[in-house]
Amino acid sequence: MNRSLASKCLRKENLAYGGTGGVSAGNREFAFIPAFCETGVEPSRLADGRLASMHLLAGLPAEWVVARAEDNTVLAIKATVIAGFLRTGVFYTRAQAAQAVLH
């Protein structure tokens, strides 16, 4: 099973972009919200549908999910899903968000 973007991968990305605008803590004041992009852009959401303050797999569209635990927790999503940020209707990759907060 390809678990290319699971919670473990998100943690690795957070470490790689730590201290930059590529993580929520580094770009929140610039009106970025955590989001994912694949066939469209989806803001990160809690399991109940409310916006999340960090990248969570719980509220992603079912067609993006490739593995779930018995309790329905999302374990993995498609390899084509990109974690990034949404600001004023535009999706930014982590690298793009990091660059945007420098300007």
DRENVEXNU-21709 format. One record per atom (N, C-alpha, C): x, y, z; residue in one letter. Coordinates in steps of 0.1 Angstrom, whole numbers, padded with zeros to 4 digits, always signed. Example, Ala and Ser with C-alpha at 12.3 -4.5 7.8 and 13.67 -1.06 7.14 Angstrom:
2
+0132-0057+0078a +0123-0045+0078a +0132-0033+0078a +0128-0022+0071s +0137-0011+0071s +0129+0000+0079s 
END
This chain:
103
+0008-0012+0000m +0000+0000+0000m +0009+0012+0000m +0006+0022-0008n +0013+0035-0009n +0008+0044+0001n +0016+0047+0011r +0011+0057+0021r +0020+0069+0020r +0020+0075+0008s +0030+0085+0005s +0027+0098+0013s +0014+0101+0016l +0011+0113+0024l +0002+0109+0035l +0008+0105+0046a +0001+0101+0058a +0006+0111+0069a +0002+0109+0081s +0006+0118+0092s +0021+0118+0094s +0027+0107+0092k +0042+0107+0094k +0049+0116+0083k +0044+0116+0071c +0049+0125+0061c +0047+0139+0064c +0035+0142+0069l +0032+0156+0073l +0041+0161+0084l +0045+0152+0093r +0054+0156+0104r +0068+0159+0098r +0072+0151+0088k +0085+0153+0082k +0085+0166+0074k +0074+0169+0067e +0074+0182+0060e +0074+0194+0070e +0067+0192+0082n +0068+0203+0092n +0082+0205+0097n +0089+0194+0099l +0103+0195+0103l +0112+0202+0093l +0110+0198+0080a +0118+0204+0069a +0115+0219+0067a +0103+0223+0070y +0099+0237+0068y +0098+0245+0081y +0102+0238+0092g +0102+0245+0105g +0109+0258+0106g +0102+0268+0112g +0108+0281+0113g +0106+0290+0101g +0098+0285+0091t +0096+0293+0079t +0081+0295+0077t +0077+0301+0067g +0063+0303+0063g +0057+0291+0057g +0065+0280+0056g +0060+0267+0051g +0053+0259+0061g +0051+0264+0073v +0043+0257+0083v +0033+0267+0088v +0022+0262+0094s +0011+0270+0098s +0016+0281+0108s +0024+0277+0118a +0028+0287+0128a +0036+0299+0122a +0042+0296+0110g +0051+0306+0104g +0043+0315+0094g +0031+0312+0091n +0024+0320+0081n +0010+0324+0085n +0005+0320+0096r -0009+0323+0101r -0012+0337+0100r -0002+0345+0105e -0004+0360+0106e -0005+0366+0092e -0002+0359+0081f -0003+0364+0068f -0015+0358+0061f -0025+0353+0069a -0038+0349+0064a -0038+0336+0056a -0027+0328+0058f -0027+0315+0051f -0035+0305+0060f -0042+0296+0053i -0048+0285+0061i -0043+0272+0055i -0041+0261+0063p -0037+0249+0058p -0047+0243+0048p -0041+0237+0037a -0050+0232+0027a -0043+0220+0020a -0050+0213+0012f -0045+0203+0003f -0050+0205-0011f -0042+0200-0021c -0046+0202-0035c -0044+0189-0042c -0054+0185-0050e -0053+0173-0058e -0061+0176-0070e -0074+0171-0071t -0082+0175-0082t -0089+0188-0080t -0087+0194-0069g -0092+0207-0064g -0085+0211-0052g -0088+0222-0046v -0082+0226-0033v -0092+0224-0022v -0088+0218-0011e -0096+0216+0001e -0089+0222+0013e -0095+0231+0020p -0089+0235+0033p -0089+0223+0043p -0079+0224+0051s -0078+0213+0061s -0089+0215+0071s -0095+0204+0074r -0107+0204+0083r -0106+0193+0094r -0113+0196+0105l -0114+0187+0116l -0125+0176+0111l -0125+0165+0118a -0135+0155+0114a -0149+0160+0113a -0153+0170+0121d -0166+0175+0122d -0169+0186+0111d -0159+0189+0103g -0160+0198+0092g -0155+0212+0095g -0152+0216+0107r -0147+0229+0110r -0133+0230+0105r -0129+0243+0101l -0115+0245+0096l -0105+0241+0107l -0094+0235+0103a -0084+0231+0112a -0072+0242+0111a -0065+0243+0122s -0054+0253+0123s -0041+0246+0118s -0041+0234+0114m -0030+0227+0109m -0034+0216+0099m -0025+0210+0092h -0028+0200+0083h -0033+0187+0090h -0045+0183+0087l -0051+0171+0092l -0057+0164+0080l -0057+0150+0081l -0062+0142+0070l -0077+0139+0072l -0082+0142+0084a -0096+0137+0087a -0107+0143+0078a -0106+0155+0073g -0117+0161+0066g -0115+0161+0051g -0106+0153+0045l -0104+0153+0031l -0115+0145+0024l -0117+0148+0011p -0127+0141+0003p -0124+0126+0003p -0134+0118+0003a -0133+0103+0004a -0125+0098-0008a -0126+0104-0020e -0119+0099-0031e -0104+0102-0031e -0099+0110-0021w -0085+0112-0019w -0079+0102-0010w -0088+0095-0002v -0083+0086+0008v -0081+0072+0002v -0069+0066+0006v -0066+0053+0001v -0065+0042+0012v -0065+0047+0025a -0065+0037+0036a -0071+0043+0048a -0079+0036+0055r -0086+0040+0067r -0084+0029+0078r -0084+0033+0090a -0083+0023+0101a -0098+0018+0104a -0099+0008+0112e -0112+0003+0115e -0122+0013+0121e -0116+0023+0128d -0124+0034+0134d -0127+0045+0124d -0123+0043+0111n -0125+0053+0100n -0115+0064+0100n -0105+0064+0109t -0094+0074+0108t -0087+0072+0095t -0084+0083+0089v -0076+0083+0076v -0062+0080+0079v -0057+0069+0073l -0043+0065+0074l -0034+0070+0063l -0039+0070+0051a -0032+0074+0040a -0041+0080+0029a -0035+0089+0021i -0042+0095+0010i -0033+0094-0003i -0039+0097-0014k -0033+0096-0027k -0019+0103-0027k -0010+0097-0034a +0003+0103-0036a +0003+0116-0043a -0008+0119-0051t -0009+0131-0058t -0014+0143-0050t -0018+0141-0038v -0023+0151-0029v -0011+0159-0024v -0011+0172-0025i -0001+0181-0020i -0006+0189-0008i +0002+0189+0003a -0001+0197+0015a +0005+0211+0012a -0003+0221+0014g +0001+0235+0013g -0008+0244+0020g -0011+0256+0014f -0019+0266+0021f -0027+0273+0011f -0038+0279+0016l -0048+0286+0008l -0048+0301+0014l -0047+0310+0005r -0048+0324+0009r -0055+0332-0003r -0065+0339+0001t -0074+0346-0009t -0077+0338-0022t -0081+0326-0019g -0085+0317-0030g -0074+0311-0039g -0061+0313-0035v -0050+0308-0042v -0043+0297-0034v -0039+0286-0040f -0032+0275-0033f -0017+0278-0034f -0010+0276-0023y +0005+0278-0023y +0011+0265-0018y +0021+0260-0024t +0028+0249-0018t +0035+0254-0006t +0041+0245+0002r +0048+0249+0014r +0060+0258+0010r +0067+0255-0001a +0078+0263-0005a +0073+0277-0009a +0062+0278-0017q +0057+0290-0021q +0052+0299-0009q +0046+0293+0000a +0042+0300+0012a +0054+0306+0020a +0064+0298+0021a +0076+0302+0028a +0082+0314+0021a +0083+0314+0008q +0088+0325+0000q +0079+0338+0002q +0065+0335+0001a +0056+0347+0002a +0057+0355+0015a +0060+0348+0026v +0061+0356+0038v +0074+0364+0040v +0083+0361+0031l +0096+0368+0031l +0095+0382+0024l +0085+0383+0016h +0083+0396+0008h +0074+0406+0014h 
END
